Amino acid sequence: GFYTQEDVREIVEYAKSRYVMVVPEIEMPGHCTAALASYPELSCTGGPFEVSTVRGVHQDVYCAGNEKVFEFLEDVLSEVIELFPAPYIHIGGDECPKDRWKKCPKCQARIKAESLKDEDELQSYFIKRIEEFLLTKNRRLIGWDEILEGGLAPSATVQSWRGMEGAIAAARAGHDVIVSPTSHCYLDYTHTKTSLEKVYSFEPVPEELTAQQAKHILGGEGNMWTDRTAQELVDCWVFPRLTALAEVLWSQKDARDWKDFTSRMQQHYQRLNIMGVSFFRPIPARRVARWQPRDITVASEIFEWDITNYLDTLGRGRELFVIVVYGQGKHGVIVEGVKLLEDGKEIARDEREAFNGWSNLYTAYRLALGYHRPEGSYKIRVELRG
């Protein structure tokens, strides 16, 4: 799918009416296979490429030695700037493998011509050049904490996601910072991994900073990556954790109290209900089964597990969440879908195909149980292939 310019303008205006600033992110130099699929000449190898349907880090990135890459990105950014009045443009800068650059004659020629030390400095050159362009358009650059590697662009804002080390380094260097470490702010992680209480325990201003350095902490972000969470599950994954994160970011540390927060949340849960928000209700997670790498082949394998005894806490109209988790193995598995069977008959399904492996540890599936018959027999059917 895609957004038209009118779609974007509508979203920006809707957000503005609610005092929300929309900041676009245009990924570079990595995470760009969608662009390379249409413009393979902007890569180091020339392609061909396909648009990826699973998350992950891909080896093919923009060629940093090709002038047409910068012409293309400046054209794209010019159009983006016309649509988004925010003073910031996020350019990504994260998870950019250097393998292609190391073997690319154009990239190696760029390193020599610009007297750069290595491929890390080549990425820094790439980011700084994009920043120079954005400044001519009165926009400021934001990038993930990888932009610290090889030298930071002069006025860049750093978004620290791999912990708080990047935030500390950037603030000490006099750069503005957005904090969103995976440990507390990634709302696409399961509620078991990142609980409401854990989110509430987050302190966005590192104690290692001086009072002057701490002024560079602009705030934080709750990250909800939907590449492994179905659209209809987003509310359930985000709420109520987003409420906790909002209070953390909009209050002083000495004003926060977990017990008081949980007490006030009882009223807020009622508000969420009235608003029709499908927020997360804690039901004990139970491991149904597990498999070993030797159980999976390249052909589709069907696994069925009896969950009858696990449904005693559910009633009419409840939803069942099935989370397929990657634990070990050399590569991963493809999950071809999950089905719920009642007395051997299919009553619900979620057919999303997803890769579970080192780059995507889990996928959540949602099944509508409807009416749970106490005398019924229930099974989960999962199709997997290696």
Backbone torsions as a table, in degrees:
resi	resn	phi	psi	omega
1	GLY	NA	177.2	-179.3
2	PHE	-159.0	163.9	173.7
3	TYR	-105.0	135.1	170.9
4	THR	-79.6	167.3	176.7
5	GLN	-60.9	-37.1	178.5
6	GLU	-66.7	-36.6	175.6
7	ASP	-59.4	-46.9	-178.6
8	VAL	-61.9	-46.1	-179.8
9	ARG	-60.6	-38.3	179.0
10	GLU	-65.0	-43.5	179.8
11	ILE	-63.8	-45.4	-179.3
12	VAL	-62.0	-41.8	-179.8
13	GLU	-69.0	-40.9	177.6
14	TYR	-60.1	-45.0	179.3
15	ALA	-64.9	-43.6	-179.2
16	LYS	-59.6	-38.5	-180.0
17	SER	-65.5	-16.4	177.7
18	ARG	-112.9	20.0	175.1
19	TYR	60.9	38.2	177.1
20	VAL	-116.3	131.5	176.7
21	MET	-97.1	126.2	177.7
22	VAL	-92.9	120.0	179.1
23	VAL	-108.6	116.3	-179.5
24	PRO	-76.1	151.1	173.6
25	GLU	-122.7	120.1	177.1
26	ILE	-114.7	106.4	-170.8
27	GLU	-70.3	135.6	174.7
28	MET	-166.6	154.0	-6.8
29	PRO	-79.8	-9.7	178.3
30	GLY	-101.2	-171.6	-179.1
31	HIS	51.3	46.7	-173.0
32	CYS	-131.8	22.7	-176.8
33	THR	-63.6	-25.9	176.9
34	ALA	-63.1	-42.6	177.6
35	ALA	-69.5	-41.2	-178.0
36	LEU	-67.5	-27.2	177.4
37	ALA	-62.9	-32.0	178.9
38	SER	-92.5	-30.1	-178.4
39	TYR	-128.2	68.4	-176.1
40	PRO	-61.8	-21.8	-179.7
41	GLU	-68.4	-11.1	178.9
42	LEU	-87.4	-0.1	178.1
43	SER	-94.0	177.7	176.6
44	CYS	-80.8	-27.4	-173.2
45	THR	-104.0	-21.2	-178.7
46	GLY	91.9	-1.1	174.8
47	GLY	79.2	-157.8	4.9
48	PRO	-78.4	165.3	-178.9
49	PHE	-132.6	157.2	173.5
50	GLU	-120.3	147.9	176.2
51	VAL	-66.6	125.7	-177.7
52	SER	-73.0	139.7	177.2
53	THR	-106.8	2.0	176.4
54	VAL	-128.7	153.9	-178.1
55	ARG	-75.4	161.7	178.7
56	GLY	152.0	175.4	178.3
57	VAL	-103.8	123.1	-174.8
58	HIS	-107.7	144.3	-175.0
59	GLN	-68.3	-30.8	-175.8
60	ASP	-84.3	126.5	-176.1
61	VAL	-135.3	177.2	176.3
62	TYR	-63.7	141.5	177.6
63	CYS	-77.8	114.9	-176.2
64	ALA	-75.1	-9.7	179.0
65	GLY	-99.3	2.9	-175.3
66	ASN	-104.7	115.7	-178.7
67	GLU	-61.3	-30.0	-179.6
68	LYS	-65.6	-24.5	175.7
69	VAL	-62.0	-45.2	-178.1
70	PHE	-71.1	-35.2	174.8
71	GLU	-61.8	-44.3	179.8
72	PHE	-62.1	-49.2	-176.7
73	LEU	-66.7	-35.1	176.9
74	GLU	-66.3	-37.3	175.6
75	ASP	-63.4	-45.8	179.8
76	VAL	-62.4	-47.8	-177.9
77	LEU	-64.9	-34.8	177.2
78	SER	-61.2	-42.2	178.3
79	GLU	-68.3	-40.4	178.8
80	VAL	-62.4	-43.2	-178.8
81	ILE	-61.9	-35.4	177.9
82	GLU	-65.0	-28.2	-175.9
83	LEU	-92.3	-27.1	-175.7
84	PHE	-117.8	110.6	-178.5
85	PRO	-77.2	-3.8	-179.6
86	ALA	-58.3	145.9	-179.6
87	PRO	-73.9	-6.2	-177.3
88	TYR	-113.9	146.6	168.7
89	ILE	-128.7	124.2	177.7
90	HIS	-89.5	128.2	-177.1
91	ILE	-112.5	10.9	178.2
92	GLY	74.8	-105.5	-180.0
93	GLY	84.3	3.5	-175.2
94	ASP	-97.4	159.6	169.7
95	GLU	45.1	54.5	179.5
96	CYS	-107.3	100.9	177.2
97	PRO	-63.5	147.1	-177.4
98	LYS	-103.8	5.1	-175.0
99	ASP	-55.9	-47.5	-178.0
100	ARG	-66.5	-38.9	-179.5
101	TRP	-62.6	-36.7	-178.1
102	LYS	-63.9	-28.0	-177.2
103	LYS	-105.0	-2.2	-174.2
104	CYS	-89.4	121.3	178.9
105	PRO	-58.2	-39.2	-179.3
106	LYS	-66.6	-41.7	179.9
107	CYS	-67.6	-40.2	179.1
108	GLN	-67.8	-34.4	176.2
109	ALA	-66.4	-37.6	177.7
110	ARG	-64.6	-43.1	178.9
111	ILE	-58.4	-43.6	-179.4
112	LYS	-68.9	-44.5	-176.8
113	ALA	-65.0	-34.5	-177.5
114	GLU	-96.0	6.1	-180.0
115	SER	54.8	44.7	179.3
116	LEU	-88.9	153.1	-176.3
117	LYS	-78.3	-43.3	-174.6
118	ASP	-161.9	-169.5	-177.4
119	GLU	-70.0	-27.0	174.6
120	ASP	-63.6	-42.7	177.5
121	GLU	-70.5	-26.2	174.4
122	LEU	-65.7	-40.2	176.1
123	GLN	-64.9	-40.3	177.3
124	SER	-60.6	-41.8	175.5
125	TYR	-57.9	-45.4	-179.3
126	PHE	-58.4	-50.3	-176.7
127	ILE	-66.1	-43.4	-179.4
128	LYS	-63.1	-36.7	179.7
129	ARG	-67.1	-40.4	176.9
130	ILE	-66.0	-38.1	178.4
131	GLU	-62.0	-42.7	179.3
132	GLU	-57.8	-40.3	178.4
133	PHE	-66.3	-44.9	-178.5
134	LEU	-61.8	-37.2	179.8
135	LEU	-64.2	-30.9	177.0
136	THR	-69.0	-19.0	178.7
137	LYS	-102.4	12.9	179.6
138	ASN	60.7	40.4	176.9
139	ARG	-126.0	149.5	178.8
140	ARG	-107.6	144.7	-175.8
141	LEU	-90.5	136.7	169.0
142	ILE	-117.6	139.7	176.0
143	GLY	-144.6	154.8	175.8
144	TRP	-65.2	164.3	-167.8
145	ASP	-64.1	-10.9	174.5
146	GLU	-62.8	-20.2	-179.2
147	ILE	-69.9	-8.0	173.4
148	LEU	-70.7	-25.2	-174.8
149	GLU	-76.2	128.2	178.3
150	GLY	88.0	-0.7	180.0
151	GLY	113.5	128.9	-173.4
152	LEU	-89.3	138.4	175.4
153	ALA	-60.2	141.9	-167.7
154	PRO	-52.6	-42.8	-175.5
155	SER	-117.3	21.1	-175.8
156	ALA	-71.5	147.8	170.4
157	THR	-99.6	131.7	-176.0
158	VAL	-100.9	130.4	173.3
159	GLN	-103.5	113.3	-173.5
160	SER	-91.9	116.4	-176.3
161	TRP	-120.5	-22.1	-177.3
162	ARG	-91.5	33.6	-174.7
163	GLY	116.8	-164.7	-178.0
164	MET	-105.0	-2.6	-178.2
165	GLU	-60.8	-41.4	179.1
166	GLY	-64.3	-37.7	178.2
167	ALA	-63.2	-44.5	-179.2
168	ILE	-64.1	-46.7	-178.8
169	ALA	-62.6	-43.8	-178.2
170	ALA	-67.7	-43.4	-179.9
171	ALA	-64.3	-40.1	177.8
172	ARG	-64.2	-28.6	178.8
173	ALA	-85.9	1.6	177.1
174	GLY	88.5	18.3	-179.7
175	HIS	-103.2	147.2	175.0
176	ASP	-70.2	153.9	-171.8
177	VAL	-139.1	142.2	167.6
178	ILE	-116.0	129.1	-177.8
179	VAL	-102.2	131.3	176.6
180	SER	-155.9	58.6	-177.7
181	PRO	-65.1	144.7	179.7
182	THR	-58.6	-28.0	-175.3
183	SER	-62.4	-30.3	-174.6
184	HIS	-130.9	-19.9	-168.3
185	CYS	-113.4	-3.7	-179.6
186	TYR	-88.1	102.0	-174.4
187	LEU	-82.4	-0.3	172.2
188	ASP	-86.4	-6.3	173.2
189	TYR	-75.9	152.8	-177.9
190	THR	-63.5	157.3	178.1
191	HIS	-66.6	-23.7	176.4
192	THR	-70.6	-41.4	-178.7
193	LYS	-73.8	-44.0	-178.9
194	THR	-126.8	91.7	-174.3
195	SER	-78.0	168.6	176.5
196	LEU	-58.3	-43.0	-179.3
197	GLU	-65.7	-37.3	179.1
198	LYS	-65.3	-42.7	177.4
199	VAL	-59.8	-43.3	-177.8
200	TYR	-66.7	-23.1	-179.3
201	SER	-80.1	-6.2	-175.7
202	PHE	-67.0	134.9	173.5
203	GLU	-115.3	110.7	-172.9
204	PRO	-73.9	-18.6	-179.3
205	VAL	-104.3	108.2	-177.8
206	PRO	-60.6	136.1	-179.0
207	GLU	-69.5	-15.1	178.9
208	GLU	-71.1	-14.3	-176.1
209	LEU	-88.6	148.1	171.8
210	THR	-74.8	168.6	179.8
211	ALA	-59.5	-38.2	-180.0
212	GLN	-69.3	-43.2	179.0
213	GLN	-65.1	-36.0	-177.8
214	ALA	-63.4	-21.1	178.8
215	LYS	-65.6	-17.5	179.6
216	HIS	-80.6	-8.9	176.5
217	ILE	-79.2	100.4	-177.0
218	LEU	-70.3	-33.5	-176.1
219	GLY	157.8	-157.7	-178.0
220	GLY	-138.9	-178.6	-179.8
221	GLU	-145.0	138.8	169.9
222	GLY	-93.0	118.1	-173.2
223	ASN	-95.3	125.2	177.6
224	MET	-124.9	95.2	179.8
225	TRP	-88.0	118.2	-173.1
226	THR	-91.3	9.4	179.1
227	ASP	-72.4	-14.4	176.4
228	ARG	-128.2	14.1	177.9
229	THR	-132.6	122.2	-179.4
230	ALA	-61.3	148.8	-176.5
231	GLN	-54.4	-39.7	-177.5
232	GLU	-71.8	-8.9	178.6
233	LEU	-97.9	-7.4	-171.9
234	VAL	-59.9	-48.3	179.6
235	ASP	-55.6	-44.3	-177.5
236	CYS	-65.7	-31.2	179.7
237	TRP	-80.4	-36.2	-175.0
238	VAL	-80.1	-45.1	-176.5
239	PHE	-99.0	141.6	6.6
240	PRO	-91.6	9.0	-175.3
241	ARG	-62.2	-33.0	179.2
242	LEU	-63.4	-32.9	177.5
243	THR	-62.9	-43.1	178.1
244	ALA	-64.3	-43.6	-178.7
245	LEU	-65.5	-37.6	178.6
246	ALA	-61.0	-44.5	179.8
247	GLU	-65.5	-38.8	178.8
248	VAL	-61.7	-43.6	-175.3
249	LEU	-78.1	-22.2	-176.0
250	TRP	-110.7	23.6	178.5
251	SER	-147.5	160.3	176.8
252	GLN	-80.9	151.7	-176.0
253	LYS	-55.8	-43.3	-176.2
254	ASP	-73.8	-6.6	179.1
255	ALA	-96.1	-3.8	-176.2
256	ARG	-94.3	141.2	179.5
257	ASP	-147.2	114.4	-175.1
258	TRP	-59.0	-43.3	-178.8
259	LYS	-63.9	-43.3	178.5
260	ASP	-65.2	-39.8	179.1
261	PHE	-61.3	-48.1	-179.0
262	THR	-63.3	-32.9	177.2
263	SER	-66.8	-44.7	179.7
264	ARG	-68.7	-28.0	-179.7
265	MET	-65.1	-25.4	179.1
266	GLN	-59.2	-38.8	176.4
267	GLN	-72.6	-37.0	-177.5
268	HIS	-70.1	-31.9	175.0
269	TYR	-58.6	-37.5	178.3
270	GLN	-65.8	-39.3	177.5
271	ARG	-62.3	-44.0	179.7
272	LEU	-61.9	-38.8	177.1
273	ASN	-61.0	-46.1	-179.1
274	ILE	-63.3	-35.5	179.6
275	MET	-77.9	-6.8	179.6
276	GLY	78.0	24.1	179.2
277	VAL	-85.9	124.0	-179.1
278	SER	-85.0	73.6	-176.8
279	PHE	-77.3	162.6	-177.0
280	PHE	-71.3	129.3	174.0
281	ARG	-112.7	118.2	-174.5
282	PRO	-64.0	115.8	171.7
283	ILE	-121.2	131.3	-176.0
284	PRO	-51.0	124.8	177.1
285	ALA	-77.0	137.5	-178.0
286	ARG	-129.9	134.6	176.4
287	ARG	-77.6	121.9	-178.6
288	VAL	-85.3	-43.2	-176.0
289	ALA	-166.2	172.0	174.1
290	ARG	-147.4	161.8	178.0
291	TRP	-136.1	165.8	179.9
292	GLN	-110.2	157.8	178.4
293	PRO	-52.7	-33.7	-178.5
294	ARG	-68.1	-15.0	-179.4
295	ASP	-81.9	-12.2	-172.7
296	ILE	-110.3	137.4	174.9
297	THR	-123.2	178.8	179.0
298	VAL	-71.7	-18.6	175.7
299	ALA	-86.0	155.9	-179.9
300	SER	-65.4	132.9	176.4
301	GLU	-117.3	136.0	179.7
302	ILE	-103.1	125.4	178.0
303	PHE	-116.4	136.3	176.1
304	GLU	-126.7	136.4	179.5
305	TRP	-133.8	134.4	-179.9
306	ASP	-76.5	125.8	-179.8
307	ILE	-120.1	13.7	-176.1
308	THR	-51.5	-45.9	-176.0
309	ASN	-74.1	-8.6	-179.9
310	TYR	-91.9	-5.9	-172.3
311	LEU	-97.5	11.1	-175.3
312	ASP	-67.6	-18.2	179.6
313	THR	-92.2	-3.5	-177.3
314	LEU	-101.1	156.2	179.0
315	GLY	-137.9	-155.5	-177.5
316	ARG	-64.0	135.6	173.3
317	GLY	74.1	11.3	-179.2
318	ARG	-85.5	158.3	179.3
319	GLU	-108.2	146.9	179.8
320	LEU	-110.7	126.0	178.5
321	PHE	-105.4	123.4	178.3
322	VAL	-110.6	120.8	-178.6
323	ILE	-112.1	116.6	177.9
324	VAL	-93.9	119.5	-171.6
325	VAL	-114.4	133.6	173.9
326	TYR	-86.8	123.1	-178.5
327	GLY	-109.4	-41.5	-179.4
328	GLN	-159.2	171.7	-179.1
329	GLY	127.9	162.2	-175.4
330	LYS	-72.1	-38.5	-175.2
331	HIS	-125.5	-74.2	-177.2
332	GLY	158.8	-171.5	179.5
333	VAL	-133.9	157.1	171.7
334	ILE	-98.7	122.2	174.6
335	VAL	-92.8	119.5	-174.9
336	GLU	-94.2	-0.9	178.1
337	GLY	142.6	162.1	-179.7
338	VAL	-130.4	137.8	179.7
339	LYS	-129.3	151.4	175.7
340	LEU	-111.2	126.4	-179.6
341	LEU	-111.3	138.0	173.5
342	GLU	-119.5	115.1	-176.7
343	ASP	53.2	39.9	177.0
344	GLY	83.6	-4.4	-178.0
345	LYS	-107.4	133.6	-179.9
346	GLU	-67.6	129.1	179.0
347	ILE	-121.6	-12.1	177.6
348	ALA	-159.9	152.1	179.0
349	ARG	-151.3	153.7	170.5
350	ASP	-136.1	106.3	-169.5
351	GLU	-96.5	15.2	179.1
352	ARG	-63.3	131.3	176.0
353	GLU	-91.0	135.5	-177.1
354	ALA	-147.8	147.4	174.2
355	PHE	-91.1	129.5	173.9
356	ASN	-117.0	115.1	-178.9
357	GLY	-165.6	-154.4	-175.2
358	TRP	-61.1	-29.3	-177.7
359	SER	-95.0	-4.5	-179.7
360	ASN	-151.9	95.7	-168.4
361	LEU	-72.9	-23.2	-178.3
362	TYR	-156.0	161.1	171.5
363	THR	-136.0	134.7	-179.4
364	ALA	-100.3	134.2	178.3
365	TYR	-119.8	144.0	-175.2
366	ARG	-118.4	125.9	-179.5
367	LEU	-126.4	129.1	178.0
368	ALA	-83.1	116.9	-176.7
369	LEU	-76.9	-30.7	-174.4
370	GLY	69.6	-127.1	179.9
371	TYR	-98.0	125.6	179.5
372	HIS	-88.7	113.0	178.3
373	ARG	-85.8	115.8	-177.7
374	PRO	-55.6	-30.4	-178.7
375	GLU	-88.4	-2.8	-176.7
376	GLY	-79.1	162.9	176.0
377	SER	-112.7	127.5	-173.5
378	TYR	-123.1	137.7	178.1
379	LYS	-135.5	151.7	170.7
380	ILE	-101.9	130.8	176.6
381	ARG	-114.9	124.1	-178.3
382	VAL	-124.0	132.0	175.9
383	GLU	-103.9	125.1	-176.9
384	LEU	-128.1	150.2	169.4
385	ARG	-147.0	152.7	-177.6
386	GLY	-86.1	NA	NA
